[in-house]
Amino acid sequence: MTSAQATNTPDHQAQPLDNRVTRLLGVRYPIVQAPMGWIARAQLASAVSNAGGMGIIETASGELDAIRGEIRKMRDLTDQPFGVNIALMYVRDPDIVKFVVDQGVRFVTTSAGDPSRYCAELKEAGLTVFHVVPTLKAALKAVEAGVDGLIVEGAEGGGFKNQRDVASMVLLPLVCSKVKVPVIAAGGYTDGRSMAAAFALGAEGIQMGTRMLSSAESPAHMNWKQAIVAAQETDTVFLNRGGQGPALRALRTERTTRIEAQPPENMRAEFAGVLDLYFGGDMEAAVPLTGQVCGRIDAVKTVSQILQETVNGFREAVSGLARYGS
Ligand SMILES: Cc1cc2nc3c(=O)[nH]c(=O)nc-3n(C[C@H](O)[C@H](O)[C@H](O)COP(=O)(O)O)c2cc1C
């Protein structure tokens, strides 16, 4: 924990946490806001970085001109560290690496593709690189590629998933027992208790998707946020199992119930109305990617509330467990 971080922490805020993730990322709290196509842009990412976590700008939308503008906007909205996710399957333009480097971004996560594609180039430019992995095999391949750390994503999470889904409870301790690099856990994290569980399984940070998607600063339409608040833990579907391309976890709607029953030839076509859903609030216009943790989200909260409650809850959970230690 740098002295700057300690002094930068307003009195009423939770004290920073000190470990390899907070040191590598230069943040107060080891909490990363997940990259989410169209959602993870300056409005949300700057709120997370200003609140002491790591805000991330997405590239999965493939709208690189708009994303260049969002990365520039971050400079006006925060002086805290932020990162960019390069969703390899969706970003065909190799110039994205040069752009990210030129913008002075220090932290990059890569996902949905070969970890060795840009790792060496990014590290040569002095960036910190974490890669998202859904299996042990992918984790070992990423470490071999030279990444600084891993984001280990369990099948509970929202978004695109590995066809052979593995839950965090199994995947996280398995990967942590086989690698030496720091691990950030993703899939099902929303509060201090789940963060403490991730740390007990070997992680040194958490990534939140669905929780941040349903936050006050998220640009997603209130209909989607309220649907998450109203959802139960059984209200997500796992689509495209055994189909072409990645599987995906989304909220149960009439459209996703139909897709679950009759997998379409072309899954990409089911996203044609994505902006009508994400920002227009028409929940049947496309596929609302959402994690099972929606069953534990019962209110739309500000990013700062989410981070403070999570870190305070984490400390409570850890000290609560400590009595079993002696
Ligand atoms: C709406 C949505 C969009 C997502 N888009 C991406 C993406 O572009 N790149 C990526 O690496 N992960 C993506 N994810 C996965 C998240 O990064 C994260 O790992 C996942 O949401 C964690 O699980 P949780 O939803 O239970 O927090 C997305 C998730 C959601 C819910």
The ligand as a Gaussian input file, in Angstrom:
#p B3LYP/6-31G(d) Opt

LIG

0 1
 C      -23.436000      -7.827000     -20.035000
 C      -22.106000      -8.546000     -19.969000
 C      -21.160000      -8.359000     -20.982000
 C      -19.898000      -8.976000     -20.895000
 N      -18.951000      -8.716000     -21.864000
 C      -17.675000      -9.193000     -21.685000
 C      -16.604000      -8.789000     -22.563000
 O      -16.811000      -8.023000     -23.468000
 N      -15.334000      -9.284000     -22.321000
 C      -15.082000     -10.145000     -21.260000
 O      -13.938000     -10.549000     -21.061000
 N      -16.083000     -10.536000     -20.410000
 C      -17.340000     -10.067000     -20.592000
 N      -18.323000     -10.410000     -19.686000
 C      -17.967000     -11.290000     -18.534000
 C      -17.522000     -10.389000     -17.374000
 O      -16.294000      -9.819000     -17.705000
 C      -17.347000     -11.098000     -16.029000
 O      -16.276000     -11.964000     -16.013000
 C      -18.583000     -11.779000     -15.534000
 O      -19.660000     -10.904000     -15.668000
 C      -18.399000     -12.155000     -14.070000
 O      -19.524000     -12.751000     -13.560000
 P      -20.710000     -12.000000     -12.781000
 O      -21.606000     -11.489000     -13.840000
 O      -21.304000     -13.080000     -11.953000
 O      -20.077000     -10.923000     -11.957000
 C      -19.601000      -9.814000     -19.784000
 C      -20.559000     -10.027000     -18.775000
 C      -21.800000      -9.409000     -18.854000
 C      -22.800000      -9.623000     -17.748000

